[in-house]
């Protein structure tokens, strides 16, 4: 069964969205761990917003086409 180009584009878009969502989830976990470590050390992060902002930046590990 052959796929039409439209179906292929739709599938590729779905997979890309899935990868981006996984990347965001990973970044949130990393930021959460950093914040917990800082709080455990007794230091107070700048409202925690700096950690969240840095986690929102895309990483260079995922190559884009």
C-alpha positions in Angstrom: 0.0 0.0 0.0 1.6 3.2 -1.2 1.3 6.4 0.8 0.5 9.7 -0.7 2.9 12.6 -0.3 0.3 14.4 1.8 0.0 11.5 4.2 3.8 11.3 4.4 4.1 15.0 5.2 1.4 14.6 7.9 3.2 11.7 9.5 6.5 13.5 9.4 4.9 16.5 11.1 3.4 14.3 13.8 6.8 12.6 14.4 8.5 16.0 14.6 5.9 17.3 17.1 6.4 14.1 19.2 10.2 14.6 19.2 9.8 18.3 20.2 7.4 17.3 23.1 9.9 14.8 24.4 12.7 17.4 24.2 10.6 19.9 26.2 9.7 17.2 28.8 13.4 16.3 29.2 14.4 20.0 29.6 11.7 20.5 32.3 13.0 17.5 34.2 16.6 18.8 34.0 15.5 22.3 35.2 13.5 20.7 38.0 16.4 18.7 39.2 18.7 21.7 39.1 16.2 23.8 41.1 15.9 21.0 43.7 19.7 20.8 44.0 20.0 24.5 44.5 17.3 24.5 47.1 18.9 21.6 48.9 22.3 23.4 48.9 20.6 26.4 50.6 21.0 28.8 47.7 18.0 30.6 46.3 17.7 30.7 42.5 16.5 34.0 41.0 12.8 33.2 41.4 13.4 29.9 39.5 12.5 31.8 36.3 16.0 31.7 34.9 16.0 27.9 35.1 12.7 27.7 33.3 13.9 30.1 30.6 17.1 28.2 30.0 15.2 24.9 29.7 13.0 26.4 27.0 15.9 26.9 24.7 16.3 24.2 22.1 19.3 21.9 22.4 21.9 21.4 19.8 21.8 17.6 20.2 18.8 17.1 17.8 19.8 17.7 14.2 17.2 19.5 12.1 16.6 19.0 8.4 
